[in-house]
Structures are given as structure tokens and as C-alpha cells.
């Protein structure tokens, strides 16, 4: 059966359209080695990454305690996105994830746009991650004399090697990365709560609400800075959709996915909002800075021997975890696209470990460009790529919600049946989320600086997508005809 057969065609033939008739060629050939514990910890890892561990420092310095509100608002919409993706996964699990769903509901053009926007997201995020890893490594004296670009290259080489072996190695690596991140955050929050309750001084400041009120309150510079950091906060949630990609390599997604996705909401509230509130209670927002993780800042100010070094090791782990996830997910997405003709042929190749190494190597290749960026502008590399990654994230989330909205419309027409696990309040949830994403793009432009420059690149990105489609559409149509004749 062709993967471009539509539900309408099945109805015309008299077949009931209760589930997806779409078959994605990119789903074949994978092992099903990811277990429940892997998926659950991948979901956790996707909700805790570099954006919190490194990016929160500069954003806290700019927006003050109101950053917690920004994390809460963005967290709600991130949950809507992953919940919408979860419904689609239970309708039809696919390693191509939202690219496969875009192919079904929007055609090959939609799949092409969704896939390359996702690649833009993760190729630039990979640069942010290796930049973060190099920045963290400079915390230790033994690495301080090593150029940042060298450390970035080492980080990329280590994670790339591990990712190419097998999905089991990826799952185990991500499992332990997530364990380390969660354990460290829990430990930090317990220490922070203890310091606040006992009023133990931190760098001469007494922790508590007075730390906030004496430093200008929740909005020390007004509401505008909080609005302007939202695009950076969106970056912090960039990996929440990863569990939807991983569902294609697990045996029982219908049992595993709902639990993993539902738990994201309370993790967001606890780890993101809770940790930012604690950071604001422990030290004045002016004590934090761009160049250092806020968690390391607190431990450093406490003066506990080795505490800052341990926390720095943890945030280094978070950066490597994010890089690991990016290489994994883009490899699967690009393979789905390659087998339909939308991506270079070599990105569809798999090795003996059933790993799509072509797509992984392409993403890593852009990481090498990030090494060059670290060589040329080491001080600005993180912020530059963060803004471009945010465009990719917004595009990816927008495509997921569009697919969800189109899926809902088909369900209303009786062409498909929604699973019991659903995005609540559809279709209003999808529409509201799309308006929020458009609002974030406006805020990027309104804020000026690198954000406005990034938004000004949108016509160029759109032109590249249109031009790219015209380059590959002949091959896409040819492959579609071959599948129909098979």
C-alpha cells in the first residue's frame, strides 16, 4: 500500500477509515530496543536542558524573578505541544514523528517544511550545546588555557561516537544523563529550601522574600524584560517533542507514552518554575550573569568546597545530553525524509547497529560549523545560535499544532478516529498555541538586537524552503510513483 494513500480513497473503496492508512517507509529497519524507563527518562531529559542550566543565568539577570512567570507560561504551551504530539503518536507511532504526520495531513510539501525546520532547530541547538559544554569546561583551571573551540570539538566528537553505535547505547546514555540532571536539581532544591527556611546567609544576603522585595520586586525592570526573554525561554523547552520521535523505537508506545507525557507538566512546574523561584530567593537577580550557570553561582557563593565543581559537572552533562538527543532525533527525521526524496540520499542510510548514521553525520557537520563560530566569536556564539534555534523550534511546534488541528478536522469528518488519549479543549488549544507562537516571533522582532536580526532572516529561510522544494520535488514525485506501482 502506498504511504500517500488517503483516507478518502479508502472510503471510496468501501473500507472503514478508523485508523491511519498512511505507511511511512522511514519506519522500517529500526530495532525496538527503547524500554519504558528509557522513554520516561528521555521525557524528563527533554524537559531539562541547557536552556535552564546555562540560559537561566543571563535571563534571570535581565528579567529578575519574573522569569519564573515566563517559564510557567511557556511551559503550559510546551505541554500542549507535546500532548498534541502524544495524541498523534497513539494514533500512529512513527520514527518520522511530526514529519510523517505532516506528510499524511499536509502532503509532501508540509513534510519537507516540517523536517527542515526541525533540522534548523537541532543543527543550531547542537552549536549551542557544544558552546555550553566548552563554557562549562572553562570553569576548571585545568581547561582554562584550552581554546573554547577545541573543547567544543572534543564534546562533539565524544557524543557523536556514542550516538553512532546503537539506539540501545543512546537510550542508556540518555537514561543516565537524565538521572544525573534530576538528582542534581532535586539536591539543589533541597539545599535551597533548607537555606531559605533556616535563613542561612548566602554571600552576605539573607535568603527569603526580602531578597526579591529589596531588589525591585518581581518585575525589577518592568514587564517588558520578561516579555523579551520569552523567546529564550522557549528554547529551554526545545526537546519536549523528543519522546514522540523515540516512540517509533519502542515496543508498546500506547502504554508508555501517556504516562511519560503527562508527567512533563509537573516536572515543568517543579524543576523550571521551582528552581527559578529558589534562585531568586537565594540571591539578588543582579548576582547572576550570562557567562555562568546560576546553579554554579549559588554554590560558588556558598563557599562549600567542591560544590560548585560538582554542579558544573552536572550542567556539563546536561549540555552533552541535549547534544545526544539532537543527533538522535535529526537522524530519524532525516531518514524519513530521505526515503521520500526530501533529503539527501545518504541521510537514509543505516549501519549494522540499525542507526541512521547519514542524518546524524549531517547534523554533526553543522556542529563543526559551530566549532568555527566558537573560534571566531566565542563570547557571542551561544546567543547567536539560540535565536536561530528558537526559529526552528517555533516552526516545529507550529507544524505539530497544524497537524493536530488537521487531524481533529478529519476526526470530525469521520475519516479517522481519535485515540482515547487526546489533547484537551481541541481545537481551541491548537489555535491558542499557534497565536502564542506568532506572538513569540513578534517579541523577537520587537526586542531588537540579535532577535530582530533573526526574524529578518525569516524571508530568507522561507525562500530556502521554497527553493529546496523545487529542487527535490521531481525526486519526491518519482519515488511516490514507484511506491504506488510496487
C-alpha positions as a printed Julia matrix, in Angstrom:
486×3 Matrix{Float64}:
   0.0    0.0    0.0
   1.37   3.46  -0.84
   2.26   5.8    2.02
   0.41   8.51   0.09
  -2.92   6.64   0.06
  -5.52   8.9    1.64
  -8.38   8.13   3.98
 -10.8    9.44   1.36
  -9.55   6.87  -1.15
 -10.14   4.09   1.35
 -13.66   5.3    1.98
 -14.3    5.35  -1.76
 -13.2    1.72  -1.9
 -15.61   0.87   0.87
 -13.02   0.33   3.6
 -13.7    1.78   7.04
 -11.42   4.68   7.97
 -10.98   4.15  11.67
  -7.21   4.47  11.81
  -4.36   5.74   9.69
  -3.94   4.24   6.19
  -0.6    6.02   5.98
   2.53   3.88   5.97
   5.85   5.7    6.33
   8.76   3.95   4.6
  11.1    5.58   7.11
   9.7    3.46   9.94
  11.19   0.21   8.63
  14.52  -1.19   9.74
  14.66   0.09  13.31
  15.19  -2.07  16.37
  12.65  -1.7   19.19
  15.23  -1.5   21.95
  13.95   1.51  23.91
  12.24   0.41  27.13
   9.75   2.16  29.36
  12.48   3.52  31.64
  14.3    4.95  28.62
  11.21   6.76  27.31
  10.31   8.12  30.74
  13.81   9.47  31.32
  14.03  10.81  27.75
  10.85  12.76  28.51
  12.47  14.12  31.67
  15.7   14.9   29.87
  13.76  16.68  27.14
  12.22  18.95  29.75
  15.51  19.76  31.49
  18.34  21.01  29.34
  20.9   23.64  28.51
  18.29  26.4   28.36
  17.68  26.04  32.09
  21.17  25.18  33.29
  23.05  27.86  31.31
  20.49  30.2   29.78
  18.62  30.91  33.03
  21.57  32.9   34.41
  21.51  35.67  31.81
  17.72  35.71  31.61
  17.41  35.98  35.4
  19.87  38.87  35.34
  17.74  40.61  32.7
  14.17  39.9   33.8
  14.61  39.27  37.52
  12.26  36.94  39.45
   9.56  37.43  36.77
  11.5   34.82  34.79
   9.56  32.2   36.77
   6.32  33.52  35.23
   7.8   33.31  31.74
   8.85  29.7   32.38
   5.37  28.85  33.66
   3.55  30.37  30.66
   5.89  28.8   28.09
   5.7   25.52  29.99
   1.92  25.37  29.57
   2.21  25.79  25.8
   5.09  23.29  25.63
   2.79  20.8   27.36
   0.05  21.48  24.8
   2.53  20.79  22.01
   3.78  17.51  23.43
   0.24  16.44  24.36
  -0.87  17.08  20.77
   2.1   15.06  19.51
   1.26  12.31  22.0
  -2.25  12.01  20.56
  -0.8   11.67  17.06
   1.73   9.09  18.29
  -1.02   6.92  19.75
  -2.97   7.3   16.51
   0.07   6.07  14.55
   3.56   5.65  16.1
   6.33   6.72  13.72
  10.06   7.39  13.94
   9.4   10.21  11.48
   7.1   11.71  14.13
   5.59  15.06  13.1
   7.3   14.91   9.68
   5.37  11.71   8.98
   2.15  13.3   10.25
   2.77  16.4    8.13
   3.18  14.07   5.12
  -0.17  12.45   5.88
  -2.18  15.59   6.6
  -0.38  18.27   4.57
   1.32  16.34   1.79
   5.0   16.17   0.86
   5.4   19.95   0.89
   4.34  20.04   4.53
   6.67  17.18   5.41
   9.55  18.93   3.64
   8.99  22.17   5.58
   8.5   20.4    8.91
  11.62  18.29   8.52
  13.98  21.08   7.52
  12.65  23.44  10.2
  13.37  20.7   12.7
  16.84  20.3   11.27
  17.36  24.08  11.61
  16.31  23.72  15.24
  18.7   20.91  16.13
  21.65  21.84  13.93
  21.78  25.23  15.64
  20.98  23.72  19.04
  23.97  21.4   18.57
  26.11  24.51  18.22
  24.56  25.94  21.41
  25.21  22.68  23.25
  28.86  22.33  22.31
  29.31  26.04  23.12
  27.74  25.46  26.53
  29.92  22.39  27.12
  33.06  24.35  26.27
  31.93  27.22  28.52
  31.35  24.85  31.43
  34.73  23.16  30.94
  36.48  26.52  31.31
  35.21  26.62  34.89
  38.01  24.23  35.86
  41.56  25.56  35.91
  42.93  22.56  34.02
  40.87  23.55  30.97
  41.1   27.34  31.25
  44.03  27.63  28.83
  42.45  25.37  26.18
  40.71  27.39  23.43
  36.93  27.23  23.55
  36.7   25.86  20.01
  38.95  22.89  20.9
  36.74  21.96  23.85
  33.65  22.31  21.63
  35.18  19.94  19.08
  36.01  17.35  21.76
  32.43  17.44  23.09
  31.03  16.92  19.59
  33.39  14.02  18.85
  32.59  12.15  22.09
  28.79  12.35  21.75
  28.84  11.62  18.01
  30.84   8.43  18.57
  28.42   7.16  21.22
  25.36   8.02  19.13
  26.52   6.03  16.12
  26.78   2.68  17.93
  23.11   1.72  18.51
  19.82   3.06  19.84
  20.34   0.98  22.99
  23.51   2.96  23.73
  21.65   6.2   23.08
  18.84   5.12  25.43
  21.24   4.12  28.19
  23.29   7.29  27.82
  20.18   9.47  27.92
  18.79   7.48  30.86
  21.86   8.17  32.99
  22.21  11.74  31.79
  18.62  12.34  32.91
  19.21  10.61  36.25
  22.18  12.9   36.91
  20.22  16.03  35.95
  17.19  15.17  38.05
  19.25  14.1   41.07
  21.28  17.3   40.91
  18.21  19.52  40.6
  16.47  17.74  43.47
  19.61  18.08  45.61
  19.93  21.78  44.7
  16.27  22.43  45.52
  16.55  20.65  48.87
  19.64  22.71  49.72
  17.88  25.88  48.55
  14.76  25.17  50.62
  16.96  24.47  53.65
  18.8   27.77  53.18
  15.55  29.72  52.85
  13.89  28.05  55.85
  16.95  28.44  58.12
  17.76  31.94  56.79
  21.36  30.85  56.28
  23.3   33.74  54.67
  24.42  33.33  51.07
  27.24  35.72  50.12
  26.07  38.13  52.82
  22.41  38.03  51.76
  19.66  36.53  53.89
  17.55  34.21  51.71
  13.83  34.8   51.56
  11.22  37.08  50.03
  13.2   40.09  51.23
  15.83  39.19  48.64
  13.19  39.84  45.98
  11.48  42.86  47.54
  14.78  44.6   48.36
  15.93  44.19  44.76
  12.99  45.8   42.98
  10.31  43.14  43.41
   9.12  40.54  40.91
   9.43  42.99  38.0
  12.55  44.99  38.88
  12.81  46.5   35.39
   9.11  46.32  34.48
   7.23  43.68  32.47
   8.99  44.35  29.18
  12.19  42.38  30.03
  10.05  39.37  31.0
   8.27  39.5   27.63
  11.54  39.87  25.75
  13.14  36.78  27.32
  10.24  34.55  26.26
  11.94  33.51  23.0
  14.93  32.32  25.03
  12.63  30.52  27.45
  11.01  28.7   24.53
  14.49  27.41  23.67
  14.67  25.85  27.15
  11.76  23.57  26.22
  13.19  22.64  22.83
  13.46  18.89  23.48
   9.99  18.1   24.81
   8.96  16.62  21.45
  11.83  14.11  21.55
   9.76  11.4   23.22
   7.44  11.45  20.18
  10.37  10.59  17.91
  11.6    7.89  20.31
   8.14   6.25  20.32
   8.95   4.7   16.94
  11.66   2.56  18.55
   9.74   1.14  21.48
   7.51  -1.94  21.6
   4.45  -0.55  23.41
   4.06   3.2   22.83
   0.35   3.06  23.73
   1.28   2.05  27.29
   4.42   4.12  27.74
   3.69   7.45  26.07
   0.68   8.76  28.05
   2.47   8.34  31.36
   5.68   9.92  30.08
   3.91  12.91  28.51
   1.54  13.59  31.41
   4.46  13.74  33.8
   6.05  16.59  31.82
   3.61  19.14  33.28
   4.54  18.65  36.91
   8.22  18.4   36.02
   7.99  21.8   34.36
   6.34  23.26  37.43
   8.76  21.67  39.85
  12.09  21.91  38.08
  11.79  25.06  35.96
   9.48  27.33  37.91
  10.51  25.97  41.31
  14.24  26.24  40.71
  13.98  29.8   39.31
  11.91  30.88  42.34
  14.57  29.4   44.63
  17.37  31.13  42.73
  15.54  34.45  43.14
  15.06  33.82  46.87
  18.7   32.89  47.48
  20.49  35.79  45.77
  19.52  39.15  44.21
  18.9   38.76  40.48
  21.89  41.06  39.83
  24.22  38.35  41.22
  23.61  36.16  38.17
  25.23  36.56  34.77
  25.38  35.25  31.2
  28.69  33.5   31.48
  27.93  31.14  34.35
  25.18  28.71  35.27
  23.02  30.25  38.05
  23.26  26.98  39.99
  27.05  27.18  39.91
  26.81  30.83  41.01
  24.86  29.86  44.14
  27.2   27.0   45.03
  30.2   29.24  44.46
  28.78  31.92  46.78
  28.08  29.31  49.46
  31.76  28.53  49.61
  31.2   24.79  50.03
  34.45  23.1   48.89
  33.94  21.33  45.6
  30.17  22.06  45.45
  30.45  24.44  42.52
  32.66  21.97  40.66
  30.14  19.16  41.15
  27.25  21.32  39.94
  29.31  22.45  36.97
  29.88  18.79  36.08
  26.12  18.27  36.2
  25.36  21.17  33.86
  28.08  19.91  31.53
  26.2   16.6   31.5
  23.01  18.5   30.58
  24.69  20.06  27.57
  26.03  16.7   26.38
  22.58  15.16  26.92
  20.94  17.79  24.73
  23.55  17.26  22.02
  22.99  13.5   22.26
  19.24  13.98  21.82
  19.65  16.32  18.87
  21.85  13.91  16.94
  19.44  11.06  17.68
  16.25  12.83  16.62
  17.56  14.51  13.47
  18.98  11.17  12.3
  15.49   9.63  12.43
  13.71  12.63  10.93
  16.17  12.96   8.05
  15.89   9.25   7.26
  12.11   9.56   6.98
  12.62  12.49   4.62
  15.38  10.78   2.61
  13.2    7.76   1.82
  10.54  10.08   0.42
  13.1   12.1   -1.55
  13.03  15.27   0.58
  16.55  14.91   1.99
  19.91  13.8    0.53
  20.01  10.06  -0.15
  22.93   9.38   2.2
  20.86  10.56   5.19
  18.65   7.49   4.7
  21.48   5.02   5.24
  21.67   2.82   8.33
  24.64   0.99   9.84
  24.78  -2.52  11.29
  23.53  -1.19  14.62
  20.31  -0.04  12.89
  21.32   3.6   13.38
  20.61   6.14  10.58
  24.16   7.38  10.56
  23.83   9.59   7.46
  21.46  12.06   9.1
  23.45  12.04  12.33
  26.65  12.89  10.45
  24.92  15.73   8.59
  23.82  17.32  11.88
  27.28  16.78  13.33
  28.68  18.53  10.25
  26.78  21.66  11.21
  28.18  21.21  14.7
  31.63  21.56  13.15
  30.5   24.94  11.8
  29.68  25.74  15.4
  33.25  24.94  16.32
  34.29  27.61  13.81
  31.8   30.04  15.37
  33.37  29.37  18.76
  36.74  30.19  17.23
  35.57  33.46  15.65
  33.18  34.88  18.3
  33.44  32.76  21.46
  31.63  35.34  23.59
  28.57  35.63  21.32
  28.28  32.11  19.91
  25.6   30.92  22.38
  23.2   33.86  21.94
  23.55  33.89  18.13
  22.64  30.24  17.69
  20.0   30.35  20.44
  17.93  32.8   18.4
  18.18  30.76  15.22
  17.34  27.61  17.17
  14.28  29.4   18.53
  13.03  29.99  14.97
  13.41  26.27  14.26
  11.62  25.37  17.48
   8.74  27.76  16.78
   8.41  26.32  13.27
   8.46  22.74  14.55
   5.91  23.41  17.26
   3.74  25.27  14.76
   3.81  22.29  12.37
   2.9   19.89  15.2
  -0.12  22.02  16.14
  -1.18  22.38  12.49
  -1.02  18.59  12.1
  -3.03  18.21  15.29
  -5.63  20.69  14.03
  -5.94  18.92  10.66
  -6.18  15.58  12.46
  -9.02  16.96  14.6
 -10.85  18.16  11.47
 -10.53  14.7    9.86
 -11.87  13.13  13.04
 -14.86  15.49  12.91
 -15.5   14.33   9.34
 -15.36  10.69  10.44
 -12.32   9.86   8.32
 -10.15   8.95  11.31
 -10.8    8.08  14.94
  -9.04   9.97  17.71
  -7.42   7.78  20.39
  -8.68   7.91  23.96
  -5.57   9.88  24.9
  -6.33  13.35  23.5
  -5.23  16.96  23.5
  -7.85  18.66  25.72
 -10.07  21.51  24.51
  -9.36  20.96  20.81
  -9.47  22.85  18.51
  -9.13  25.93  20.75
  -5.89  24.63  22.27
  -4.22  24.37  18.86
  -5.4   27.82  17.77
  -4.3   29.46  21.03
  -0.89  27.8   20.83
  -0.4   28.95  17.23
  -1.27  32.52  18.27
   1.23  32.25  21.14
   3.98  31.1   18.77
   3.23  34.0   16.41
   3.41  36.31  19.42
   6.87  34.99  20.31
   8.11  35.8   16.79
   6.75  39.34  17.2
   8.53  39.69  20.56
  11.79  38.57  18.96
  11.45  41.36  16.39
  10.21  43.92  18.93
  13.14  43.31  21.26
  15.67  44.39  18.65
  19.28  43.21  18.64
  20.07  39.63  17.65
  16.39  38.66  17.92
  15.28  41.24  15.34
  18.14  40.24  13.04
  17.0   36.62  13.32
  13.39  37.5   12.44
  14.67  39.46   9.44
  16.16  36.18   8.21
  12.67  34.62   8.05
  12.11  35.6    4.39
  15.47  34.04   3.56
  14.55  30.84   5.44
  11.18  30.74   3.63
  12.89  31.3    0.28
  15.36  28.49   1.05
  12.46  26.13   1.84
  10.63  27.04  -1.36
  13.79  26.75  -3.45
  14.7   23.48  -1.79
  11.27  22.04  -2.51
  11.56  22.83  -6.2
  14.95  21.13  -6.25
  13.66  17.87  -4.77
  10.04  17.7   -5.93
  10.97  15.7   -9.04
  12.63  13.0   -6.95
   9.78  13.08  -4.42
   7.16  12.54  -7.13
   9.26   9.82  -8.8
   9.59   7.88  -5.54
   5.88   8.29  -4.86
   5.06   6.75  -8.26
   7.45   3.85  -7.59
   5.69   3.11  -4.3
   2.28   3.22  -5.95
   3.4    0.77  -8.66
   5.04  -1.61  -6.15
